[in-house]
């Protein structure tokens, strides 16, 4: 890091000593967080927000906890989408006020997790056990992103406990709905919360990711003609008619990934197209007359969302036009659920260098810079909020949403130390 002032040097030592003295508490904290099954759209997603608002208040932060007006919010023209039903949702922001003559920093962490899925691949690991070994915490959400949440919580707790005289505000926003569109961060920005810079501690294996591709949820509907399976030639199978459409999407994916944004060069498919669910027919001895398939489409950094949608719609239309049946019964494309635009923080943003210096000081290892091939709340912070934002956090993203999800304890502790040094440098002390 750059040479700190005498005051900053003293506070740096005290802050790191505080975190080192509470390493075991951080691990226990993460295990406890994992044991809360805060799946998107469930009561526990809201319950954990209530727990966090009380905790932040207890740590001495000014807390803004509010009921998000869900009906009003989701009908806004620029709402980024939602894939699960919510009658209730809560926002929580804690602020440790500075003197007012320094830069403000926001840490933004989502509390929702995806369902555990098929339990068989988990083996002896119970998804929400929060089990701990000598070097790892296991469980759904451990990596994505409760380790980043806990690192953020202990960062603000350290500053509050030691009464560090910050010049700029240190803010922690805990948000719902990141996994299915970004409801929480969208509502937080609509409420007026901003900062001069933001770190989202999504799992990056402690690399720095100042950009993310987009991801658009879509649904295909293929219509055939149902009849008894014994007379299948007099019907039209929606499954059979889906096959050329699927092939067309694979060709489209290859074309779209032939040229990559430089920050996405490490990925074979930085903007994938994948179909996650397929449902067809309703009886074993019937020709299926209807097929629906839900999928997600990657959007390149710098690409307009409307252009991406148009490319998929045209590919489906061309596949329909090439088939006599589909020419008369074209496949329908519907855009629904999460609509993640891409986002990018410019390489000249000060927060990038601040994170790099803090990471080097704590870890002593090289750090890569890349963009994420998935959508995240970064694009809301940068595009809607105008806040320079980077991802930096513990955990390997390949384990997110996977069976036996886990995070290394060493990365959790390193992330907390790094985020603390980032806040110290960025916000400044008097």
C-alpha positions in Angstrom: 0.0 0.0 0.0 1.0 3.6 -0.2 2.9 4.9 2.8 0.2 5.7 5.4 0.3 8.7 7.7 1.4 8.2 11.2 -2.2 8.2 12.4 -3.3 5.8 9.7 -0.4 3.5 10.5 -1.4 3.3 14.1 -5.0 2.6 13.3 -4.0 0.0 10.7 -2.1 -2.0 13.3 -4.9 -1.8 15.8 -7.6 -2.8 13.3 -5.6 -5.8 12.1 -4.9 -6.8 15.7 -8.6 -6.6 16.4 -9.5 -8.8 13.5 -6.7 -11.3 14.3 -8.0 -11.6 17.9 -11.5 -12.4 16.6 -10.6 -14.9 13.9 -12.4 -17.8 15.6 -15.4 -15.6 16.1 -15.6 -14.8 12.4 -15.5 -18.5 11.5 -18.3 -19.2 14.0 -20.2 -16.2 12.7 -20.0 -17.6 9.1 -21.1 -21.0 10.3 -24.1 -19.5 12.0 -25.1 -17.4 9.0 -25.0 -20.5 6.8 -27.4 -22.3 9.2 -30.0 -19.7 8.3 -31.6 -21.0 5.0 -32.2 -17.6 3.5 -33.3 -18.9 0.1 -34.5 -16.2 -2.2 -38.2 -15.4 -1.6 -38.5 -17.3 1.7 -39.3 -15.9 5.2 -35.7 -16.5 6.2 -34.5 -14.1 3.6 -36.4 -11.4 5.5 -35.6 -12.8 8.9 -31.8 -12.5 8.4 -32.3 -8.9 7.4 -34.0 -8.2 10.7 -31.1 -9.9 12.6 -28.5 -7.9 10.7 -30.2 -4.6 11.3 -30.3 -5.3 15.0 -26.6 -6.4 14.9 -25.5 -3.3 13.1 -27.3 -1.1 15.5 -25.8 -3.0 18.4 -22.3 -2.4 16.9 -23.0 1.4 17.0 -23.9 2.1 13.4 -26.7 4.3 12.2 -29.2 1.9 10.7 -31.8 2.4 8.0 -34.1 -0.6 8.0 -37.2 -0.3 5.8 -40.0 -2.4 4.2 -39.4 -2.4 0.5 -42.7 -1.5 -1.2 -42.6 -4.6 -3.4 -45.7 -4.0 -5.6 -44.6 -0.4 -6.4 -41.0 -1.4 -6.9 -41.5 -4.3 -9.3 -43.8 -2.2 -11.6 -41.2 0.5 -12.1 -40.1 0.8 -15.7 -36.4 0.1 -15.0 -37.0 -2.7 -12.5 -34.3 -5.4 -13.1 -36.6 -8.4 -12.7 -37.6 -11.0 -10.1 -38.0 -14.8 -10.5 -39.6 -15.7 -7.1 -42.8 -14.3 -5.5 -42.3 -11.9 -2.6 -45.1 -10.3 -0.7 -42.5 -8.8 1.7 -38.9 -7.7 1.5 -36.6 -5.6 3.6 -33.7 -3.3 3.1 -30.9 -2.8 5.6 -28.1 -0.2 5.5 -25.7 0.6 8.3 -23.6 3.8 8.3 -20.6 4.6 10.4 -20.5 8.3 9.9 -17.2 10.1 9.1 -16.3 13.7 9.7 -17.5 14.6 6.3 -14.2 15.6 4.6 -13.3 12.2 3.2 -14.6 9.8 0.6 -17.4 7.4 1.4 -17.2 3.6 0.9 -20.0 1.1 0.6 -19.7 -2.6 1.1 -22.6 -4.3 -0.5 -23.5 -7.9 0.4 -26.5 -10.0 -0.5 -28.1 -12.3 2.0 -30.1 -14.6 -0.2 -29.0 -18.0 -1.4 -30.2 -20.4 -4.0 -31.9 -23.7 -3.1 -29.7 -26.7 -2.4 -31.0 -28.7 -5.3 -30.6 -32.5 -5.5 -29.4 -33.6 -2.1 -27.7 -36.8 -3.2 -24.5 -35.1 -4.5 -24.1 -33.4 -1.1 -23.2 -36.8 0.3 -22.5 -36.5 4.1 -22.7 -32.7 4.0 -26.1 -31.3 5.0 -26.7 -28.1 2.9 -27.4 -25.8 5.8 -25.3 -27.4 8.5 -22.6 -24.8 8.5 -20.1 -27.5 9.3 -16.5 -26.4 10.0 -13.2 -28.3 9.4 -9.7 -27.1 10.2 -9.6 -25.0 7.0 -13.1 -24.9 5.4 -16.7 -23.9 6.1 -19.3 -25.9 4.3 -22.9 -25.2 3.3 -25.2 -23.5 0.9 -24.3 -19.8 0.8 -20.9 -20.3 2.4 -19.2 -19.2 -0.8 -22.0 -17.2 -2.4 -21.8 -15.0 -0.5 -22.1 -15.2 3.2 -18.3 -15.4 3.6 -18.2 -12.0 1.9 -21.1 -10.8 4.1 -19.3 -11.9 7.3 -16.0 -10.3 6.2 -17.9 -7.0 5.6 -19.7 -7.3 9.0 -16.4 -7.6 10.8 -14.9 -4.8 8.9 -17.5 -2.3 10.0 -17.5 -3.9 13.5 -13.7 -3.3 13.8 -14.0 0.4 12.9 -17.0 0.8 15.3 -15.4 -1.1 18.2 -12.2 0.9 18.1 -14.0 4.2 17.4 -11.7 4.9 14.5 -12.0 8.6 13.5 -12.9 8.2 9.9 -13.1 11.2 7.6 -15.5 9.6 5.1 -18.6 7.5 5.8 -18.3 3.7 5.9 -21.5 2.1 4.8 -22.7 -1.6 4.7 -25.7 -2.5 2.7 -27.2 -5.9 3.1 -29.6 -6.7 0.3 -32.1 -9.3 -0.7 -33.0 -10.7 -4.1 -29.6 -10.5 -5.8 -29.9 -14.1 -7.0 -33.0 -13.4 -9.0 -32.6 -9.9 -10.4 -31.3 -7.4 -7.8 -34.4 -6.2 -5.9 -32.5 -5.2 -2.8 -29.8 -3.1 -4.4 -32.3 -1.6 -6.8 -34.5 -0.6 -3.8 -31.5 0.7 -1.9 -30.5 2.9 -4.7 -34.0 4.2 -5.2 -34.0 5.1 -1.5 -31.1 7.3 -2.1 -28.1 5.4 -0.8 -24.9 6.1 -2.6 -21.1 6.2 -1.9 -18.0 7.4 -3.7 -17.0 3.8 -4.3 -18.3 0.3 -3.5 -16.8 -3.2 -3.0 -19.1 -6.2 -3.5 -17.4 -9.2 -1.8 -18.7 -11.8 -4.2 -16.5 -14.9 -4.5 -13.5 -14.1 -6.7 -10.9 -16.2 -5.0 -9.5 -12.9 -3.8 -8.9 -11.6 -7.3 -10.4 -8.3 -8.4 -13.2 -8.2 -10.9 -14.3 -4.6 -11.9 -16.8 -5.8 -14.5 -19.5 -8.4 -15.2 -21.3 -9.6 -18.2 -25.1 -9.5 -18.2 -27.6 -12.3 -18.0 -31.2 -12.3 -19.3 -33.8 -14.9 -18.3 -36.0 -16.0 -21.1 -38.7 -18.6 -21.8 -39.3 -20.5 -25.1 -42.7 -22.0 -25.9 -42.8 -24.6 -28.7 -46.3 -25.8 -29.8 -46.9 -29.1 -31.5 -50.1 -31.1 -32.0 -51.0 -33.7 -29.4 -52.5 -37.1 -30.3 -52.3 -40.6 -29.1 -48.8 -42.0 -29.2 -49.9 -45.0 -31.2 -50.8 -42.5 -34.0 -47.8 -40.3 -33.6 -47.4 -39.6 -37.3 -50.8 -37.8 -37.2 -49.5 -35.5 -34.5 -46.5 -33.1 -34.1 -44.1 -33.6 -31.2 -43.1 -30.3 -29.6 -40.0 -32.1 -28.4 -39.0 -32.9 -31.9 -39.6 -29.4 -33.1 -37.5 -28.0 -30.2 -34.4 -29.8 -31.4 -33.5 -27.5 -34.3 -34.2 -24.5 -32.0 -31.8 -25.7 -29.4 -29.2 -26.3 -32.2 -29.8 -22.7 -33.4 -29.1 -21.3 -29.9 -25.8 -23.3 -29.7 -24.8 -21.7 -33.1 -25.7 -18.3 -31.8 -23.7 -18.8 -28.7 -20.6 -19.7 -30.7 -21.0 -16.6 -32.9 -21.5 -14.3 -29.9 -18.4 -15.6 -28.1 -16.0 -15.5 -31.1 -14.9 -12.0 -30.0 -14.4 -11.4 -26.3 -14.0 -8.2 -24.3 -10.4 -8.0 -23.1 -11.4 -8.3 -19.4 -13.3 -11.6 -20.2 -10.4 -13.3 -22.0 -9.9 -16.0 -19.4 -13.3 -17.5 -20.1 -14.1 -19.9 -22.9 -17.7 -18.7 -22.9 -17.9 -15.3 -21.3 -21.5 -14.9 -22.5 -23.1 -18.3 -22.5 -26.6 -19.3 -23.5 -28.0 -22.1 -21.5 -31.4 -23.8 -21.0 -31.9 -24.7 -17.4 -35.4 -26.2 -17.5 -37.4 -28.1 -20.1 -41.0 -29.3 -19.6 -43.1 -31.1 -22.3 -46.2 -33.2 -22.5 -48.5 -34.5 -19.8 -48.9 -38.2 -20.5 -46.5 -41.0 -21.4 -48.7 -42.3 -24.2 -49.4 -39.0 -25.8 -47.5 -36.9 -28.4 -46.4 -33.8 -26.5 -48.3 -30.8 -27.8 -46.4 -28.1 -25.9 -42.9 -27.6 -24.6 -41.6 -24.8 -22.5 -37.9 -24.1 -21.7 -36.4 -21.5 -19.4 -32.9 -20.3 -20.0 -30.4 -17.5 -19.5 -28.6 -15.5 -22.1 -25.2 -13.8 -21.5 -24.8 -10.2 -22.5 -21.4 -8.9 -23.4 -19.8 -5.9 -21.6 -20.7 -2.8 -23.6 -23.6 -4.5 -25.4 -27.1 -3.1 -25.3 -29.6 -5.4 -23.7 -32.1 -4.7 -26.5 -29.5 -5.8 -29.1 -28.9 -9.1 -27.2 -32.5 -9.9 -27.0 -33.0 -9.1 -30.6 -30.1 -11.6 -31.5 -31.8 -14.4 -29.7 -35.2 -13.6 -31.1 -33.9 -13.5 -34.6 -32.1 -16.9 -34.2 -35.3 -18.5 -32.9 -37.3 -16.9 -35.8 -34.8 -18.2 -38.4 -35.0 -21.7 -36.9 -38.8 -21.5 -37.0 -38.8 -20.3 -40.6 -36.7 -23.2 -41.7 -39.3 -25.8 -40.5 -42.7 -26.1 -42.3 -44.6 -26.7 -39.0 -42.8 -24.0 -37.0 -43.2 -21.6 -39.9 -46.9 -21.7 -39.2 -46.5 -22.1 -35.5 -43.4 -20.0 -34.6 -41.6 -20.5 -31.3 -42.5 -17.8 -28.8 -39.8 -16.0 -26.8 -40.7 -14.3 -23.5 -38.3 -12.3 -21.4 -39.1 -12.6 -17.7 -37.3 -12.9 -14.4 -33.9 -11.5 -13.8 -32.7 -9.1 -16.4 -29.0 -8.4 -15.6 -27.4 -5.8 -17.8 -23.6 -5.9 -18.0 -21.5 -3.5 -16.0 -17.9 -2.2 -15.9 -15.9 0.1 -13.7 -13.2 1.9 -15.7 -9.6 0.9 -15.1 -8.8 4.5 -13.9 -11.2 4.2 -11.0 -9.3 4.8 -7.7 -11.0 2.0 -5.9 -9.3 -0.6 -8.1 -5.8 0.6 -7.0 -6.9 0.8 -3.4 -8.1 -2.8 -3.4 -5.0 -4.0 -5.2 -2.7 -2.3 -2.6 -4.7 -3.6 0.3 -4.6 -7.1 -1.1 -0.9 -7.0 -1.7 -0.2 -5.8 1.8 -2.3 -8.5 3.5 -1.8 -11.5 1.2 1.7 -11.0 -0.3 0.5 -12.9 -3.4 -0.2 -11.8 -7.0 -3.8 -10.9 -7.9 -5.5 -11.3 -11.2 -8.0 -8.9 -12.7 -11.0 -10.2 -14.7 -14.7 -9.8 -15.4 -17.3 -12.2 -14.1 -19.3 -14.3 -16.7 -22.4 -13.9 -14.6 -24.6 -10.9 -13.8 -24.4 -9.2 -10.4 -25.4 -6.1 -8.5 -22.3 -4.4 -9.8 -24.2 -3.3 -12.8 -26.9 -1.6 -10.7 -24.2 0.2 -8.6 -22.4 1.4 -11.7 -25.2 1.9 -14.3 -28.0 3.1 -12.0 -26.1 4.5 -9.1 -23.0 5.9 -10.8 -20.8 4.3 -8.2 -17.4 2.9 -9.2 -17.7 -0.7 -8.0 -15.5 -3.8 -7.9 -16.0 -7.4 -6.9 -13.5 -8.7 -4.4 -14.2 -11.6 -2.0 -13.5 -15.0 -0.6 -14.4 -18.3 -2.3 -14.2 -19.9 -5.7 -17.3 -19.0 -7.7 -17.3 -22.4 -9.4 -18.5 -23.8 -6.0 -21.4 -21.3 -5.9 -24.8 -22.9 -6.5 -23.1 -26.3 -6.4 -23.4 -29.3 -4.1 -21.0 -29.3 -1.2 -20.5 -25.5 -1.5 -17.7 -24.3 0.7 -15.2 -21.5 1.4 -11.6 -21.6 2.7 -11.3 -20.1 6.2 -8.0 -18.5 5.2 -9.8 -16.5 2.4 -12.5 -15.4 4.8 -10.0 -14.0 7.2 -7.9 -12.4 4.4 -10.9 -10.7 2.9 -11.8 -9.2 6.3 -8.3 -7.8 6.7 -8.2 -6.5 3.1 -11.6 -4.8 3.2 -10.5 -3.1 6.5 -7.4 -1.7 4.8 -9.5 -0.6 1.8 -11.8 1.3 4.1 -9.0 2.8 6.0 -7.2 4.2 2.9 -10.3 5.1 1.0 -12.2 6.9 3.8 -9.1 8.3 5.6 -8.6 9.1 9.3 -8.0 12.3 11.0 
